[in-house]
Amino acid sequence: MSSGTLAGLASLPILLAGTLLVGFRTPARIAMPIVYVTAAVIAFYFWDMSLANVAASSVEGLFTTFDLLLIIFGAIFLLNTLERSGGVSAIRRSFNSISDDRRIQVVILAWLFGSFIEGASGFGTPAAVAAPLMVAMGFPAAGAVMLGMMIQSTPVTFGAVGTPILVGVQEGVASPEFLAMLTASGVTMGQYVNAVAVRAAVIHGITGTLMPTLMVVMMTRFFGANRSWTEGLSILPFTLFGGIAFTVPYVMTAWILGPEFPSLVGGLVGLAIVSFTTRRGFLVPEDTWDFPDRKNWPSDWNSDLDEKSNKVEERAHMSSPKAWAPYLILAFFLILSRLPSLPVGAVLRSLRFEWTEILGTSITAGTTPLYLPGTIMIVVVVITAFMHRMDPSSLKSAFVDSSKVLAGAGFVLVFTVPMVKVYINSGINDSGFASMPLAMADWVATTVGGIWPLFAGPTGALGAFIAGSNTVSNLMFAAFQHEVAVRLTISSAMIVALQAVGAAAGNMIAIHNVVAASATVGLLGKEGATLRKTILPTIYYLLVVGLLGMVAVSILKTPGPL
């Protein structure tokens, strides 16, 4: 078969996913099983991949799915526990006391606190936490959803303690051919992943510094009485300061500690700095901006969440330090377990479940459950229950609600991740063909050539738009991006970093995330209006990222592993 035919067949599962999810608005629980079967059939019939290798790849995917589900469950369980203990209401009060200016509240609550939550939890949690908080503070529900989606940009690549890099990129590129290439180059997987993380952080740092400015400007334009862009720009010194307060520690953390902590540390440090300086009036404008009177709000701004949120507020009497303590404990435990100079991580990784040579193949899969962030989050939940003196029925309710969310996500991931593993392991075949990502890479390298850095980010965004996840986008496309870089003889680490950054930007328009964020504020059915707004910052992000990629590859000739 020609390279074009192979590339067309290899792209069919991705195109099918996009057609079903976007074109026909098919629920992911229906679409992804179909896509998995399609990928398996193509691998078996056209790539001559044995049934044993297809099955073994699927099992390997299930191991990764377990890791993801445990992280998702831990994040949601912690959030639901804090909601029932009164911690979320106390956190909301702490933000209200800093400033009445809505522009300042956006920088502190949406940008900095949301980024911290993304770093700790990921998986759409920032919108689920920040959007209801903003509504409870008097933001229009439609504006809260828009801002909640915009949070899911710069911090997402290092969300859930680096899951999109540590799971998405690492598992996405880990084909037998790639591992052999690493060995031949004298580079370890850890070195390669850290190189990708640092490059992604620098690109995000440059691009993301303007995100709080864009958030404020879009709020004043779409939800202000005067529908003005300039009312947002009038606070530019403060929004730039808010951006830098996050991105500087964010980049430094990626460089020093690796991919687990940039968003978590950047958000926490930025939150402390900006909250402290704002209370003392630093760069705070003399005027105070607010939304128009509530009675003048258009009907499509509103939801029914306000009354419910206020009732929770009345029941909550917790101090702010006590409410924040679980997140600080989580950050401490995560850092403790990830520092290479301490033995904690090695001890946690000592419990490993592994299946070597699955079904008689060369494929091996394993998991270290104690080391996963999800397990640490569950430990923090138990500590929180005692610290906040929760009754067992409230904790049980949090557990049950978290399990319900997990069931829905689990069904989709049970097909999505194995599909990706079949995809990248398709090179283990009797036909002699390269794997599906490599087949696409051959065609792309020949067709597009040296301007590929302009398209690497949008490719990642496409994956996130389809799958609703930076991690899944990286799983789908990391191997493809690597192979394009190899064929064009440019830095693989840089191109895969562009993939990871683009996938983060794509989260702003991911339909699944918009639906989830809308549901948290009682605004389902109006997702189209949100997407028409969030496409603007997405375009900005991808344009800047593409230009930075071209500069890095064509002008700076950025070196790196492979």
Salt bridges, closest charged atoms under 4 A:
GLU60 OE2 - LYS421 NZ 3.76
ASP101 OD2 - ARG103 NH2 2.79
GLU171 OE1 - LYS421 NZ 2.79
ASP287 OD2 - ARG103 NH2 3.27
ASP290 OD1 - ARG102 NE 2.87
ASP293 OD1 - LYS295 NZ 3.51
ASP306 OD2 - ARG294 NH1 3.61
GLU307 OE2 - LYS311 NZ 3.59
GLU313 OE1 - ARG92 NH2 2.63
GLU313 OE2 - ARG93 NH1 3.24
GLU354 OE2 - ARG352 NH2 3.04
ASP401 OD2 - ARG84 NH2 2.25
ASP442 OD1 - ARG487 NE 2.08
GLU483 OE2 - HIS482 NE2 3.65
GLU483 OE1 - ARG487 NH1 2.62
